C-alpha cells in the first residue's frame, strides 16, 4: 500500500487542485469524528440500550455545529469534481453514451463499497433474525448503521443531475445558482408562512444542488470573493436562527419540531455558503502546505479509503460500545466528567477498529479495470440513468428503514411510497448492476481524475 501511495503521489498532475482532495478527506473525517463524539449510549434500568445525542444533553454545544456540520463542503467539492470529470469524459462524444460513461466513472468507487456494506450488514441482519438473536445494542446497530446512507442517496442525485445543471451553469453562471437559492427560499416561505404541506421536501434538491452549483463556479474560477460569500452566509444563518423558526443546531436533534437537516432549510443553505467561503479563504496557505511530499502522500492515502471508512465508522463505534458492555465496563452519564474522560480512549478504539474494517474492505473502493465504450454487454445511457434512480431510492429507503426486521415487512415512507428493507436492497442491487455495465469512456487526463 505504501509504495502504491508514493507512486500515485509522485505522478500527481501539476495542474491538479490538491486542496480539493484535502477538503474531501477533511469533510468526511470531520463527520466521522463528530458521530463518534456526539453518540451518547446509555443503558436504562429496564436493560434497554439507547443511543442519544450529546448535543441534546448539552444544548450549549449546538453552536459547534456551525463549524462541524461540514457536509456542505463535501457536496461543494463534488460539484467541482463532477464538472471537470464530465467535461473531460465528454470530449469527442455526446448524448446517452457520454452520459452513461460519466455515470460509471463517477459512481464506480462510490457504489462498489456501498454494495459490499449493504451485503454484509444485510447478511448479518438476516442471520440474526433467523437465529432468533437480537435485542439491546444489536437492535440499535441494525437501525443506526444504515442512517449515513442518506448522504450516498443525495450524492447519487447530484451525479445524475450534473449534465443538465452544468449546461445551465455554462449558460447562466451565477444566475443558475441564484435560481436554486431563490427556489430554496420560496420553499421555506411556502412551508412556514403559508403552511403548504410536504413542500419542504423539495429542499432536499434545491438546498444541496445550490451548494453543488458552487462547485461548478469554483471549477471555472468564478468564486473570487470568498469573504463576501462567508460573511453573507454567516449573517443570513444568524438572522434566520435569531428571528425565524429555525433551530440553532445545523444537525438533526431528537424530537425537535423543525430540523435544519431533514429536510434541509434555507438556514442550512446559508450555513453552506458560510462554510464554502471560509474554506476558500484558507486555500492559499493550505495549498502551499500540501506541496510537502509527506503531507500530500497522507492525503492521497486517505482519499483512497475515505468512502470505506465513512461507511463503516458507525459499525466500529457500536462495536466498541458492544465490547464495553460485554466486558462489564460501566457507561457514564453522558456529559459527566467520567464520560468526557472516557471519550478519548473510546474514540481511539473506534478509530483502530475502523482501520481494521478499512483494511478488510478497502479493495472494493479501488477503481476497476477500464472497459472500452463498445465492449460487449454495455447498457445505454437511459438504462444507466434508470440504474442511478434505482440506487438513489434504494439507499434512501434503506437509510430510513434500516436493516432490522428484514423478514417482517417493516416499512418507511419515502416520497409517499412505503419502502421495505428487502425492496430497498433489491433496488440498489439492480441499479448498481446497470451502472456497472455502462461504458467507462475515456480517462480524464489533463487535471487528473477527481474521484
C-alpha positions as CSV (number, residue, x, y, z in Angstrom):
1,X,0.0,0.0,0.0
2,X,2.8,2.4,0.9
3,X,4.7,2.1,-2.4
4,X,1.5,2.5,-4.4
5,X,0.6,5.6,-2.5
6,X,4.0,7.0,-3.1
7,X,3.8,6.3,-6.8
8,X,0.4,7.9,-7.0
9,X,1.6,11.0,-5.1
10,X,4.6,11.3,-7.4
11,X,2.5,11.0,-10.5
12,X,0.1,13.7,-9.5
13,X,-0.5,16.0,-12.5
14,X,0.9,19.5,-12.0
15,X,-2.5,21.1,-12.6
16,X,-4.4,19.0,-10.0
17,X,-6.1,21.1,-7.3
18,X,-4.7,19.3,-4.2
19,X,-6.8,21.5,-1.9
20,X,-10.0,19.9,-3.3
21,X,-8.7,16.5,-2.3
22,X,-7.9,17.6,1.2
23,X,-11.4,19.1,1.6
24,X,-12.9,15.8,0.5
25,X,-11.0,13.9,3.2
26,X,-11.3,16.5,5.8
27,X,-15.1,16.8,5.4
28,X,-15.7,13.1,5.7
29,X,-13.2,12.8,8.6
30,X,-15.0,15.6,10.5
31,X,-18.3,13.8,10.1
32,X,-16.8,10.6,11.3
33,X,-15.2,12.2,14.4
34,X,-18.4,14.1,15.1
35,X,-20.5,11.0,15.1
36,X,-18.1,9.2,17.4
37,X,-18.1,12.1,19.9
38,X,-21.8,13.0,19.8
39,X,-23.1,9.5,20.3
40,X,-24.3,9.1,23.9
41,X,-25.0,5.4,24.5
42,X,-26.9,4.6,27.7
43,X,-28.5,1.5,29.3
44,X,-31.7,2.1,31.1
45,X,-33.0,0.5,34.3
46,X,-35.0,-1.9,32.1
47,X,-31.8,-3.0,30.3
48,X,-32.7,-1.3,27.0
49,X,-29.8,0.3,25.2
50,X,-30.4,3.7,23.6
51,X,-28.2,6.0,21.5
52,X,-28.8,9.7,22.2
53,X,-27.1,12.8,21.1
54,X,-24.6,14.8,23.2
55,X,-26.0,18.0,21.7
56,X,-29.4,17.3,23.1
57,X,-27.9,16.6,26.6
58,X,-25.8,19.8,26.5
59,X,-27.7,22.3,24.2
60,X,-25.0,24.9,24.6
61,X,-22.7,22.7,22.4
62,X,-25.1,23.1,19.4
63,X,-23.2,26.2,18.3
64,X,-20.3,23.9,17.4
65,X,-22.4,22.5,14.5
66,X,-21.8,25.9,12.8
67,X,-18.2,24.7,12.2
68,X,-18.5,20.9,12.4
69,X,-21.6,20.4,10.2
70,X,-19.3,20.3,7.2
71,X,-21.2,18.1,4.8
72,X,-22.0,21.1,2.5
73,X,-18.2,21.3,1.9
74,X,-18.3,17.7,0.6
75,X,-21.1,18.5,-1.8
76,X,-19.3,21.6,-2.9
77,X,-16.2,19.5,-3.7
78,X,-18.5,17.1,-5.6
79,X,-19.7,19.9,-7.8
80,X,-16.1,20.9,-8.7
81,X,-15.1,17.3,-9.4
82,X,-18.2,16.5,-11.4
83,X,-17.7,19.5,-13.6
84,X,-14.1,18.6,-14.5
85,X,-14.9,14.9,-14.9
86,X,-17.9,15.5,-17.2
87,X,-16.1,17.9,-19.4
88,X,-13.1,15.5,-19.8
89,X,-15.2,12.5,-20.5
90,X,-17.5,14.3,-22.9
91,X,-14.7,15.4,-25.3
92,X,-15.3,13.6,-28.5
93,X,-18.6,12.1,-27.5
94,X,-22.1,13.3,-26.6
95,X,-25.6,12.1,-25.9
96,X,-26.6,9.0,-24.0
97,X,-23.2,7.2,-24.5
98,X,-21.4,10.1,-22.9
99,X,-23.9,10.3,-20.1
100,X,-23.6,6.6,-19.2
101,X,-19.8,6.8,-19.3
102,X,-19.9,9.8,-16.9
103,X,-22.2,7.9,-14.5
104,X,-20.0,4.9,-14.4
105,X,-16.8,6.9,-14.0
106,X,-18.3,8.9,-11.1
107,X,-20.1,6.1,-9.3
108,X,-17.9,3.1,-9.5
109,X,-15.8,3.9,-6.4
110,X,-19.0,5.0,-4.6
111,X,-21.3,2.1,-5.3
112,X,-18.9,-0.8,-5.0
113,X,-18.0,-0.2,-1.3
114,X,-21.7,0.7,-0.6
115,X,-22.9,-2.6,-2.1
116,X,-20.4,-4.5,0.0
117,X,-21.5,-2.7,3.1
118,X,-25.2,-3.4,2.3
119,X,-24.5,-7.0,1.5
120,X,-22.5,-7.7,4.7
121,X,-25.0,-5.9,7.0
122,X,-28.0,-7.5,5.2
123,X,-26.5,-10.9,5.7
124,X,-25.8,-10.3,9.4
125,X,-29.3,-8.9,9.9
126,X,-30.9,-11.9,8.2
127,X,-28.8,-14.4,10.1
128,X,-29.6,-12.8,13.4
129,X,-33.3,-12.9,12.6
130,X,-33.3,-16.5,11.5
131,X,-31.4,-17.5,14.6
132,X,-33.7,-15.5,16.9
133,X,-30.9,-13.3,18.1
134,X,-31.2,-9.6,18.9
135,X,-32.1,-7.1,21.5
136,X,-30.0,-4.5,23.2
137,X,-27.3,-2.9,21.2
138,X,-27.8,-5.2,18.3
139,X,-31.2,-3.8,17.5
140,X,-29.8,-0.3,17.8
141,X,-27.0,-1.2,15.4
142,X,-29.3,-2.7,12.8
143,X,-31.2,0.6,12.8
144,X,-28.4,3.1,13.2
145,X,-25.6,1.9,10.8
146,X,-27.8,2.5,7.7
147,X,-28.6,6.1,8.5
148,X,-25.5,7.6,6.8
149,X,-26.7,6.1,3.5
150,X,-28.8,9.3,3.1
151,X,-25.6,11.0,2.1
152,X,-25.0,8.4,-0.6
153,X,-28.5,9.0,-2.0
154,X,-28.1,12.8,-2.2
155,X,-24.7,12.3,-3.9
156,X,-26.2,10.0,-6.4
157,X,-28.8,12.6,-7.3
158,X,-26.0,15.2,-7.8
159,X,-24.1,12.9,-10.2
160,X,-27.3,12.1,-12.2
161,X,-28.2,15.8,-12.5
162,X,-24.7,17.1,-13.2
163,X,-25.0,17.2,-17.1
164,X,-28.2,19.3,-17.2
165,X,-27.2,21.6,-14.3
166,X,-23.7,22.0,-15.8
167,X,-25.3,23.2,-19.1
168,X,-27.4,25.7,-17.1
169,X,-24.3,26.9,-15.3
170,X,-22.4,27.3,-18.6
171,X,-25.2,29.4,-19.9
172,X,-26.3,31.4,-16.9
173,X,-23.3,31.2,-14.4
174,X,-24.2,32.8,-11.1
175,X,-27.8,33.1,-12.4
176,X,-28.3,29.3,-12.2
177,X,-27.0,29.3,-8.7
178,X,-29.3,32.2,-7.8
179,X,-32.3,30.4,-9.2
180,X,-31.7,27.5,-6.9
181,X,-31.2,29.8,-3.9
182,X,-34.4,31.6,-4.7
183,X,-36.3,28.3,-5.1
184,X,-35.0,27.1,-1.7
185,X,-36.2,30.4,-0.1
186,X,-39.6,30.1,-1.8
187,X,-40.0,26.6,-0.4
188,X,-39.4,27.8,3.2
189,X,-41.8,30.7,2.7
190,X,-44.4,28.2,1.5
191,X,-43.7,25.9,4.4
192,X,-43.5,28.3,7.3
193,X,-45.6,31.3,6.2
194,X,-48.3,29.6,4.1
195,X,-48.4,26.2,5.7
196,X,-48.2,24.3,2.4
197,X,-47.9,20.6,3.2
198,X,-45.0,18.4,2.0
199,X,-43.4,21.3,0.1
200,X,-40.4,21.2,2.4
201,X,-39.1,18.0,0.8
202,X,-38.3,19.9,-2.4
203,X,-35.4,21.5,-0.5
204,X,-33.6,18.1,-0.5
205,X,-32.9,19.1,-4.1
206,X,-32.8,22.9,-4.0
207,X,-30.5,23.3,-1.0
208,X,-28.0,20.6,-1.8
209,X,-27.9,21.4,-5.5
210,X,-27.3,25.0,-4.8
211,X,-24.2,24.1,-2.8
212,X,-23.2,21.7,-5.6
213,X,-23.6,24.5,-8.1
214,X,-21.0,26.5,-6.2
215,X,-18.5,23.7,-7.1
216,X,-19.2,24.4,-10.8
217,X,-18.4,28.1,-10.2
218,X,-15.2,27.1,-8.3
219,X,-14.2,24.9,-11.3
220,X,-14.4,27.9,-13.6
221,X,-12.5,30.2,-11.2
222,X,-15.6,32.4,-10.5
223,X,-15.5,32.3,-6.7
224,X,-13.5,35.4,-6.5
225,X,-14.9,37.0,-3.2
226,X,-14.9,34.2,-0.6
227,X,-15.0,36.7,2.2
228,X,-18.3,38.2,0.9
229,X,-19.7,34.7,0.5
230,X,-18.7,33.6,4.0
231,X,-20.0,36.9,5.6
232,X,-23.3,36.8,3.7
233,X,-23.9,33.2,4.6
234,X,-23.0,33.6,8.3
235,X,-25.1,36.7,8.7
236,X,-28.0,35.1,6.9
237,X,-27.9,32.0,9.1
238,X,-27.6,34.0,12.3
239,X,-30.6,36.2,11.4
240,X,-32.7,33.3,10.4
241,X,-32.0,31.4,13.6
242,X,-32.5,34.5,15.8
243,X,-35.7,35.8,14.1
244,X,-37.2,32.8,12.4
245,X,-38.5,29.3,13.2
246,X,-35.0,27.7,12.6
247,X,-33.2,25.8,15.4
248,X,-29.6,26.6,16.4
249,X,-28.3,23.2,15.6
250,X,-27.2,22.6,12.0
251,X,-27.7,18.8,12.5
252,X,-30.9,17.0,13.4
253,X,-31.9,16.8,17.1
254,X,-34.1,14.1,18.6
255,X,-37.7,15.2,19.0
256,X,-37.3,18.7,17.5
257,X,-40.3,20.1,15.7
258,X,-38.1,21.7,13.0
259,X,-34.8,20.3,11.7
260,X,-32.3,22.2,9.6
261,X,-31.2,18.9,8.1
262,X,-34.2,16.7,7.3
263,X,-35.4,18.3,5.2
264,X,-32.8,21.0,4.6
265,X,-33.8,24.6,5.3
266,X,-32.8,27.9,3.9
267,X,-30.8,28.4,7.1
268,X,-28.7,25.3,6.3
269,X,-28.1,26.8,2.8
270,X,-26.8,30.0,4.4
271,X,-24.6,27.8,6.6
272,X,-23.3,26.1,3.5
273,X,-22.4,29.4,1.9
274,X,-20.5,30.4,5.1
275,X,-18.5,27.2,5.1
276,X,-17.7,27.3,1.4
277,X,-16.5,30.9,1.7
278,X,-14.5,30.1,4.8
279,X,-12.6,27.1,3.3
280,X,-11.9,29.2,0.2
281,X,-10.3,31.8,2.3
282,X,-7.8,29.2,3.5
283,X,-7.0,27.8,0.1
284,X,-3.7,29.7,-0.5
285,X,-1.8,28.8,2.7
286,X,-3.1,25.3,2.8
287,X,-2.2,24.6,-0.8
288,X,1.4,25.6,-0.1
289,X,1.4,23.2,2.9
290,X,0.1,20.4,0.6
291,X,3.1,20.9,-1.6
292,X,5.1,19.0,1.0
293,X,5.6,15.4,-0.2
294,X,4.8,13.7,3.1
295,X,1.7,15.7,3.6
296,X,0.4,15.0,0.1
297,X,1.1,11.3,0.4
298,X,-1.1,11.3,3.5
299,X,-3.9,13.0,1.6
300,X,-3.6,10.5,-1.3
301,X,-3.7,7.5,1.1
302,X,-6.7,8.9,2.9
303,X,-8.6,9.6,-0.3
304,X,-8.1,6.0,-1.4
305,X,-10.1,4.7,1.6
306,X,-12.3,7.6,2.6
307,X,-15.6,6.2,1.5
308,X,-14.9,2.8,3.0
309,X,-14.1,4.5,6.3
310,X,-17.2,6.6,6.2
311,X,-19.5,3.6,5.5
312,X,-18.0,1.5,8.4
313,X,-17.3,4.1,11.1
314,X,-20.6,3.7,12.9
315,X,-20.1,-0.1,12.8
316,X,-16.8,0.4,14.5
317,X,-18.2,2.8,17.1
318,X,-21.0,0.5,18.0
319,X,-18.5,-2.4,18.1
320,X,-16.5,-0.5,20.7
321,X,-19.6,0.1,22.8
322,X,-20.6,-3.5,22.5
323,X,-17.2,-4.6,23.8
324,X,-17.5,-2.2,26.7
325,X,-20.9,-3.7,27.6
326,X,-19.6,-7.3,27.2
327,X,-16.7,-6.6,29.5
328,X,-18.9,-5.0,32.1
329,X,-17.4,-1.6,31.8
330,X,-19.9,1.0,33.1
331,X,-21.1,3.6,30.7
332,X,-21.0,7.0,32.5
333,X,-23.8,9.5,32.3
334,X,-23.4,11.5,29.1
335,X,-21.6,14.8,29.5
336,X,-20.5,13.9,33.0
337,X,-16.8,14.2,34.0
338,X,-16.4,10.5,33.7
339,X,-18.0,10.5,30.3
340,X,-15.6,13.1,29.0
341,X,-12.6,11.2,30.5
342,X,-13.8,8.0,28.7
343,X,-14.3,9.8,25.3
344,X,-10.7,10.0,24.1
345,X,-9.9,6.2,24.6
346,X,-13.3,5.3,23.2
347,X,-12.8,7.3,20.1
348,X,-9.2,6.0,19.7
349,X,-10.6,2.4,19.9
350,X,-13.3,3.3,17.3
351,X,-10.5,4.7,15.0
352,X,-8.5,1.5,15.4
353,X,-11.5,-0.8,14.7
354,X,-12.4,1.4,11.7
355,X,-8.8,0.9,10.4
356,X,-9.3,-2.9,10.7
357,X,-12.5,-2.7,8.7
358,X,-10.9,-0.5,6.1
359,X,-8.1,-3.0,5.7
360,X,-10.7,-5.7,5.1
361,X,-12.8,-3.8,2.6
362,X,-10.7,-1.1,1.0
363,X,-10.0,-3.1,-2.1
364,X,-13.7,-2.6,-3.2
365,X,-13.1,1.2,-3.3
366,X,-10.4,0.9,-6.0
367,X,-11.5,1.6,-9.5
368,X,-11.9,-1.4,-11.7
369,X,-10.1,-2.0,-15.0
370,X,-11.1,0.3,-17.8
371,X,-13.5,-1.0,-20.4
372,X,-13.9,0.4,-23.9
373,X,-17.2,2.1,-24.7
374,X,-18.1,-0.5,-27.3
375,X,-17.4,-3.5,-25.1
376,X,-20.0,-6.3,-25.2
377,X,-22.7,-6.1,-22.5
378,X,-22.7,-2.4,-22.2
379,X,-26.0,-0.6,-21.5
380,X,-27.5,2.5,-22.9
381,X,-27.4,5.9,-21.3
382,X,-31.1,5.6,-20.5
383,X,-30.6,2.3,-18.7
384,X,-27.7,3.8,-16.7
385,X,-30.0,6.7,-15.7
386,X,-32.6,4.2,-14.5
387,X,-29.8,2.4,-12.6
388,X,-28.9,5.6,-10.8
389,X,-32.5,6.3,-10.0
390,X,-33.0,2.8,-8.5
391,X,-29.8,3.2,-6.4
392,X,-31.0,6.6,-5.2
393,X,-34.3,5.4,-4.0
394,X,-32.9,2.2,-2.6
395,X,-30.2,3.7,-0.4
396,X,-32.5,6.5,0.8
397,X,-35.2,3.9,1.7
398,X,-32.6,1.7,3.4
399,X,-31.3,4.7,5.4
400,X,-34.8,5.2,6.7
401,X,-35.9,1.7,7.4
402,X,-32.6,0.2,8.5
403,X,-31.6,-3.5,8.4
404,X,-33.8,-4.7,11.2
405,X,-36.9,-6.8,10.6
406,X,-35.9,-8.0,7.1
407,X,-38.5,-10.8,7.2
408,X,-41.2,-8.7,9.0
409,X,-42.0,-6.2,6.2
410,X,-41.0,-3.2,8.3
411,X,-41.6,-0.1,6.2
412,X,-40.6,3.6,5.9
413,X,-42.3,6.2,3.8
414,X,-40.1,7.7,1.0
415,X,-41.8,10.3,-1.1
416,X,-45.3,8.9,-0.3
417,X,-44.1,5.3,-1.1
418,X,-43.8,2.6,1.5
419,X,-40.4,1.0,1.2
420,X,-39.2,-2.2,2.9
421,X,-35.6,-3.2,3.5
422,X,-35.7,-6.1,1.0
423,X,-37.2,-3.9,-1.7
424,X,-34.6,-1.2,-1.0
425,X,-31.8,-3.8,-1.2
426,X,-33.2,-5.1,-4.5
427,X,-33.4,-1.6,-6.0
428,X,-29.8,-0.9,-5.1
429,X,-28.6,-4.2,-6.5
430,X,-30.4,-3.8,-9.8
431,X,-29.4,-0.2,-10.1
432,X,-25.8,-1.0,-9.4
433,X,-25.6,-3.7,-12.0
434,X,-27.0,-1.3,-14.6
435,X,-24.4,1.4,-13.7
436,X,-21.6,-1.2,-13.7
437,X,-22.5,-2.3,-17.2
438,X,-22.3,1.3,-18.6
439,X,-19.3,2.1,-20.7
440,X,-16.4,3.7,-18.9
441,X,-15.3,6.0,-21.7
442,X,-12.0,7.9,-22.0
443,X,-10.0,8.6,-18.9
444,X,-9.7,12.1,-17.5
445,X,-6.3,13.4,-18.3
446,X,-5.1,17.0,-18.1
447,X,-6.0,17.7,-14.5
448,X,-6.2,14.2,-13.1
449,X,-9.1,12.0,-12.1
450,X,-11.3,13.6,-9.4
451,X,-12.9,10.7,-7.7
